[in-house]
Amino acid sequence: MKKLEIKALLQTPLNEMTARFPKEEYGFTRGELMVMKRTKSVPKKLGVKDQVQADRLQSAIKGDASNLKRKYDVALKSIGKLERELSKSKDVKGFIRTKPIVASKSEGKSEGKSEGKSESTAIWVASDWHLEETVGAEVVGLNVSNMALSKIKAENFFRSCLRLTKLHGEGVKIENVVLALLGDFISNDIHDELAETNEVEPIKAIWEVQSIIASGIQYVLDNSTYKLTIPCHSGNHARTTEKTRFSSENGQSLEYYMYLNLASHFKNEPRVRFEIADGLLSYMQVYSQTIRFTHGHALKYGGGIGGIFIPAFKAISQWDKARRADLTIFGHFHQTKDGGNFLCNGSLIGYNAYALSIKADFEKPCQSLVFIDSRWGRNCTWRVEV
């Protein structure tokens, strides 16, 4: 082996030695090269006779060893740092305490089958369908509605409410459903523009609504074991008078006539009970909660910065002086608002000229679903988009 090759060998990093000086040609194994670096000596196998050359080679080896030592010291410091961080991470993990969650007895149960102590009643709120009214250009394309679409949305209301009630019933016992019919199911021709744009006359419209509601009630009876209690209120649109009347409102309302027909139709069904309101307000006791129902047209909304909240709080405060209610449910304003002690229902027709004129918030066609728990009161409120 030549001296220049020996010098190059000793100055080359260990990882490159085996590649540059293969064993087949030079006779050194990788293990021997590692020994050379570690012992800092030139093996006799190299055949170096010139002492000066040997010393130079020895110096080169020591230089490589010094460089390796520096790298080794850096590695040791890095390892020490990582070990300290690992120790701290173990301490942090020690703060986490897990406890197995045991499934309740009611978990996995379907409607009416929960074995838990608590039970719940669902309230489906239906109002402001305006079945025969058309919507389109007057709201700059934000919404489209007509009689055919309204029928589909009304059917979807019953489907969605039943599906969501069964879903909620997987964790709590549900036997009763309150179907609150709160009026304005038709637009009627109380305004000149409605008479011009509605698809059908008021009698035909109320007949269609009656058929849809009857079909929806029958759908619930056929696909569940729920008992239905149905509070009914007339809205301001179904009146046969020019102006709204409060003392004789029912006697002038097509919706009141519709409610009487529906009650007669289901009079022999033991799971259905109608409660047709005689006046502006009606009350229902659901466990410890008193629920007040009304259409909502007695509230005077001036379009102020507080929206319907201020008028609703003022009206409820006055009504509570006569008879207190835990929750007041109404519609009329075509917008879903939850004020804590009141719930304003949305509209099935969606954003229309009326909603635009009173500066109501834009929202898609929707209705409301409320759950009253026997222990916790109102514990769940859902907006049902149709």
KAVENSUL-V152368 format. One record per residue. N is the residue number from 1. RES is the residue in three letters. PHI is phi in degrees with one decimal (999 if undefined). Layout:
[[N & RES & PHI] [N & RES & PHI]]
This chain:
[[1 & MET & 999] [2 & LYS & -73.8] [3 & LYS & -64.2] [4 & LEU & -62.3] [5 & GLU & -68.0] [6 & ILE & -65.0] [7 & LYS & -61.9] [8 & ALA & -61.6] [9 & LEU & -61.4] [10 & LEU & -75.1] [11 & GLN & -91.8] [12 & THR & -87.2] [13 & PRO & -56.3] [14 & LEU & -57.2] [15 & ASN & -66.8] [16 & GLU & -99.0] [17 & MET & -61.6] [18 & THR & -66.4] [19 & ALA & -75.7] [20 & ARG & -80.9] [21 & PHE & -128.0] [22 & PRO & -60.2] [23 & LYS & -61.3] [24 & GLU & -60.7] [25 & GLU & -96.3] [26 & TYR & -109.6] [27 & GLY & 87.2] [28 & PHE & -98.0] [29 & THR & -87.6] [30 & ARG & -63.2] [31 & GLY & -60.6] [32 & GLU & -67.2] [33 & LEU & -64.9] [34 & MET & -64.5] [35 & VAL & -64.2] [36 & MET & -59.7] [37 & LYS & -65.9] [38 & ARG & -70.7] [39 & THR & -85.5] [40 & LYS & 55.0] [41 & SER & -138.7] [42 & VAL & -94.1] [43 & PRO & -62.6] [44 & LYS & -63.9] [45 & LYS & -58.9] [46 & LEU & -71.8] [47 & GLY & 73.1] [48 & VAL & -83.7] [49 & LYS & -106.5] [50 & ASP & -79.0] [51 & GLN & -61.9] [52 & VAL & -62.3] [53 & GLN & -63.5] [54 & ALA & -64.7] [55 & ASP & -64.8] [56 & ARG & -63.3] [57 & LEU & -65.9] [58 & GLN & -64.3] [59 & SER & -64.7] [60 & ALA & -61.7] [61 & ILE & -64.3] [62 & LYS & -64.9] [63 & GLY & -63.3] [64 & ASP & -63.8] [65 & ALA & -65.3] [66 & SER & -63.3] [67 & ASN & -64.9] [68 & LEU & -64.9] [69 & LYS & -64.5] [70 & ARG & -62.5] [71 & LYS & -64.0] [72 & TYR & -65.9] [73 & ASP & -62.7] [74 & VAL & -62.0] [75 & ALA & -63.2] [76 & LEU & -62.4] [77 & LYS & -63.2] [78 & SER & -63.5] [79 & ILE & -62.6] [80 & GLY & -61.8] [81 & LYS & -63.9] [82 & LEU & -63.2] [83 & GLU & -65.3] [84 & ARG & -66.0] [85 & GLU & -65.8] [86 & LEU & -62.8] [87 & SER & -63.1] [88 & LYS & -66.4] [89 & SER & -64.0] [90 & LYS & -65.9] [91 & ASP & -64.1] [92 & VAL & -63.5] [93 & LYS & -59.6] [94 & GLY & -66.3] [95 & PHE & -76.6] [96 & ILE & -80.5] [97 & ARG & -123.7] [98 & THR & -108.3] [99 & LYS & -134.1] [100 & PRO & -57.3] [101 & ILE & -89.5] [102 & VAL & -90.5] [103 & ALA & -64.9] [104 & SER & -73.3] [105 & LYS & -63.8] [106 & SER & -82.8] [107 & GLU & -66.0] [108 & GLY & 89.0] [109 & LYS & -80.0] [110 & SER & -99.9] [111 & GLU & -53.1] [112 & GLY & 75.9] [113 & LYS & -114.8] [114 & SER & -64.8] [115 & GLU & -100.0] [116 & GLY & -69.9] [117 & LYS & -71.1] [118 & SER & -83.0] [119 & GLU & -137.8] [120 & SER & -139.5] [121 & THR & -120.4] [122 & ALA & -92.8] [123 & ILE & -117.1] [124 & TRP & -96.9] [125 & VAL & -104.5] [126 & ALA & -120.8] [127 & SER & -165.4] [128 & ASP & 55.4] [129 & TRP & -79.6] [130 & HIS & 48.1] [131 & LEU & -53.8] [132 & GLU & -93.1] [133 & GLU & -79.5] [134 & THR & -102.2] [135 & VAL & -134.2] [136 & GLY & -175.8] [137 & ALA & -63.6] [138 & GLU & -67.7] [139 & VAL & -113.8] [140 & VAL & 46.3] [141 & GLY & 76.8] [142 & LEU & -72.1] [143 & ASN & -153.7] [144 & VAL & -132.9] [145 & SER & -149.4] [146 & ASN & -154.8] [147 & MET & -64.2] [148 & ALA & -64.9] [149 & LEU & -66.1] [150 & SER & -64.4] [151 & LYS & -63.2] [152 & ILE & -63.7] [153 & LYS & -64.3] [154 & ALA & -65.2] [155 & GLU & -65.2] [156 & ASN & -63.2] [157 & PHE & -58.6] [158 & PHE & -67.3] [159 & ARG & -62.4] [160 & SER & -66.6] [161 & CYS & -63.2] [162 & LEU & -66.5] [163 & ARG & -63.9] [164 & LEU & -69.1] [165 & THR & -67.0] [166 & LYS & -64.4] [167 & LEU & -63.0] [168 & HIS & -65.1] [169 & GLY & -72.1] [170 & GLU & -71.0] [171 & GLY & -117.8] [172 & VAL & -152.6] [173 & LYS & -75.5] [174 & ILE & -129.3] [175 & GLU & -119.8] [176 & ASN & -123.1] [177 & VAL & -124.3] [178 & VAL & -101.9] [179 & LEU & -99.5] [180 & ALA & -87.1] [181 & LEU & -98.5] [182 & LEU & -109.1] [183 & GLY & 92.5] [184 & ASP & 58.5] [185 & PHE & -77.1] [186 & ILE & -125.4] [187 & SER & -88.5] [188 & ASN & 66.0] [189 & ASP & -115.3] [190 & ILE & -69.7] [191 & HIS & -118.5] [192 & ASP & -59.5] [193 & GLU & -66.2] [194 & LEU & -68.6] [195 & ALA & -61.4] [196 & GLU & -82.1] [197 & THR & -105.8] [198 & ASN & -63.3] [199 & GLU & -74.7] [200 & VAL & -135.2] [201 & GLU & -73.4] [202 & PRO & -56.0] [203 & ILE & -63.5] [204 & LYS & -65.1] [205 & ALA & -66.0] [206 & ILE & -68.5] [207 & TRP & -65.0] [208 & GLU & -65.4] [209 & VAL & -62.6] [210 & GLN & -56.8] [211 & SER & -65.4] [212 & ILE & -65.8] [213 & ILE & -65.5] [214 & ALA & -61.4] [215 & SER & -65.5] [216 & GLY & -65.8] [217 & ILE & -63.0] [218 & GLN & -64.6] [219 & TYR & -60.9] [220 & VAL & -66.2] [221 & LEU & -63.6] [222 & ASP & -76.5] [223 & ASN & -118.4] [224 & SER & -160.2] [225 & THR & -110.1] [226 & TYR & -66.4] [227 & LYS & -96.6] [228 & LEU & -109.9] [229 & THR & -112.1] [230 & ILE & -124.3] [231 & PRO & -75.4] [232 & CYS & -126.9] [233 & HIS & -132.9] [234 & SER & -82.2] [235 & GLY & -91.2] [236 & ASN & -87.6] [237 & HIS & -80.7] [238 & ALA & -86.0] [239 & ARG & -73.2] [240 & THR & -103.2] [241 & THR & -104.0] [242 & GLU & -68.3] [243 & LYS & -112.9] [244 & THR & -69.2] [245 & ARG & -118.8] [246 & PHE & -99.7] [247 & SER & -71.1] [248 & SER & -119.3] [249 & GLU & -60.7] [250 & ASN & -63.0] [251 & GLY & -68.1] [252 & GLN & -116.1] [253 & SER & -116.2] [254 & LEU & -68.9] [255 & GLU & -70.1] [256 & TYR & -60.7] [257 & TYR & -63.6] [258 & MET & -63.2] [259 & TYR & -62.4] [260 & LEU & -63.8] [261 & ASN & -63.6] [262 & LEU & -64.7] [263 & ALA & -62.5] [264 & SER & -67.8] [265 & HIS & -63.5] [266 & PHE & -105.9] [267 & LYS & -65.4] [268 & ASN & -97.9] [269 & GLU & -95.0] [270 & PRO & -66.9] [271 & ARG & -92.5] [272 & VAL & -124.4] [273 & ARG & -135.0] [274 & PHE & -92.8] [275 & GLU & -127.6] [276 & ILE & -86.4] [277 & ALA & -66.5] [278 & ASP & -87.6] [279 & GLY & -137.0] [280 & LEU & -67.2] [281 & LEU & -120.8] [282 & SER & -140.6] [283 & TYR & -128.2] [284 & MET & -142.0] [285 & GLN & -94.2] [286 & VAL & -118.5] [287 & TYR & 58.0] [288 & SER & -90.7] [289 & GLN & -96.7] [290 & THR & -99.1] [291 & ILE & -107.0] [292 & ARG & -105.8] [293 & PHE & -117.6] [294 & THR & -162.7] [295 & HIS & -71.2] [296 & GLY & 119.7] [297 & HIS & -75.6] [298 & ALA & -81.2] [299 & LEU & -80.8] [300 & LYS & -99.6] [301 & TYR & -102.4] [302 & GLY & -96.5] [303 & GLY & 74.5] [304 & GLY & -72.7] [305 & ILE & -66.3] [306 & GLY & -83.6] [307 & GLY & 63.5] [308 & ILE & -81.6] [309 & PHE & -63.2] [310 & ILE & -62.5] [311 & PRO & -59.0] [312 & ALA & -67.3] [313 & PHE & -62.9] [314 & LYS & -65.2] [315 & ALA & -65.0] [316 & ILE & -64.0] [317 & SER & -59.2] [318 & GLN & -71.5] [319 & TRP & -63.6] [320 & ASP & -66.2] [321 & LYS & -66.4] [322 & ALA & -87.7] [323 & ARG & -151.9] [324 & ARG & -76.8] [325 & ALA & -131.1] [326 & ASP & -77.9] [327 & LEU & -146.5] [328 & THR & -111.2] [329 & ILE & -115.9] [330 & PHE & -149.3] [331 & GLY & -124.9] [332 & HIS & 78.6] [333 & PHE & -95.1] [334 & HIS & 56.3] [335 & GLN & -157.5] [336 & THR & -86.1] [337 & LYS & -137.9] [338 & ASP & -114.7] [339 & GLY & -101.8] [340 & GLY & 90.2] [341 & ASN & -96.6] [342 & PHE & -144.5] [343 & LEU & -134.2] [344 & CYS & -96.4] [345 & ASN & -80.2] [346 & GLY & -77.4] [347 & SER & -125.1] [348 & LEU & -77.2] [349 & ILE & -72.0] [350 & GLY & 85.3] [351 & TYR & -63.5] [352 & ASN & -134.9] [353 & ALA & -61.0] [354 & TYR & -65.1] [355 & ALA & -61.1] [356 & LEU & -64.7] [357 & SER & -69.8] [358 & ILE & -92.6] [359 & LYS & 60.8] [360 & ALA & -71.0] [361 & ASP & -64.1] [362 & PHE & -70.4] [363 & GLU & -153.5] [364 & LYS & -72.6] [365 & PRO & -55.7] [366 & CYS & -159.0] [367 & GLN & -132.4] [368 & SER & -127.6] [369 & LEU & -136.5] [370 & VAL & -123.0] [371 & PHE & -116.5] [372 & ILE & -106.9] [373 & ASP & -91.3] [374 & SER & -66.4] [375 & ARG & -105.7] [376 & TRP & -109.0] [377 & GLY & 74.7] [378 & ARG & -70.2] [379 & ASN & -121.5] [380 & CYS & -160.7] [381 & THR & -135.3] [382 & TRP & -118.8] [383 & ARG & -91.6] [384 & VAL & -99.0] [385 & GLU & -81.0] [386 & VAL & -112.6]]
